[in-house]
Amino acid sequence: MMSRFMPFFILTAGIIMALIAGVLTYERLKETHRRKEEVIPATKVAVAAKDLSRGTKLTGEMIKTVSWPKDTLPSGCFTAPEDLTDRVLLFAVRENQPILENLLAPKDVTVGGLCAILNPHKRAMAVRVDDVIGVGGLINPQSRVDVFVTMHEGASGVSKPLSKVVLQNILVLAVGNQIEQKDQEAKAGSVKVVTLEVTPEEGEKLALAVNSGRIQLALRNPLNTETIETKGATIPALLACPRSSPPKARPDYFTVKIMKGGTLTEERF
């Protein structure tokens, strides 16, 4: 009789032992994880509470603190949000990204916006554009452009229509009132003003081009920093056709070679 129930007893005992082993293993892993959390020291780090664009002047509601392992603290981080109040961002910061010293303007820069991110040795100049001049609205902040100008006949110092590139590899600071590209992909849109970063000398050329002719912007690959010297385009050069060689004139005579003995002579008729 006992032998009939022996397999059942063995199976039941195996299930009970498996359950006990599973519970013990779970509790051991849980205890190990708790110990690891207790062993790793952490501290508070100031991070962005939301996405922030460059040129932003930081306020308290823009900053929050999160726990961060002490042995992996990023260089230049802040632990107190009040240390970041009124500082200005030179670069865009994403939500939950630590705000580091190298992302900020110097402490004496207390005004945000475009002037905070402008190169100290350059100037910001705005030019009025339309869909054609602005490359169909595909120009965004941080784009690089060339500036072309077309001068019409009768303009000062111009005896015939001329088109020429006057500035190359110019940084776009802002498009309209936007100083940061919001989307990763460029989207066409109607823009009336584009702000360019130029040196004083480049600014002089840009001002003269805007007031003496019609400018047009050409979007360029940011990896291409090559400067190309051009002669400019004129209407005669634009309409010129490659010259073909004139046909050779046929002679109005023919030549007959005559062999006499060992002497070769030629006679024309």
Secondary structure, 3 states (H helix, E strand, C coil): CHHHHHHHHHHHHHHHHHHHHHHHHHHHHHHHHHHHHHHCCEEEEEEECCCECCCCECCHHHEEEEEEEHHHCCCCCCCCHHHCCCCEECCCECCCCECCHHHECCCCCCCCCHHHHCCCCCEEEEEECCCCCCHHHCCCCCCEEEEEEEECCCCCCCCCCEEEEEEEEEEEEEECCECCCCCCCCCCCCCCEEEEEECHHHHHHHHHHHHHCEEEEEEECCCCCCCCCCCCEEHHHHHCCCCCCCCCCCCCCCEEEEEECCEEEEEEC
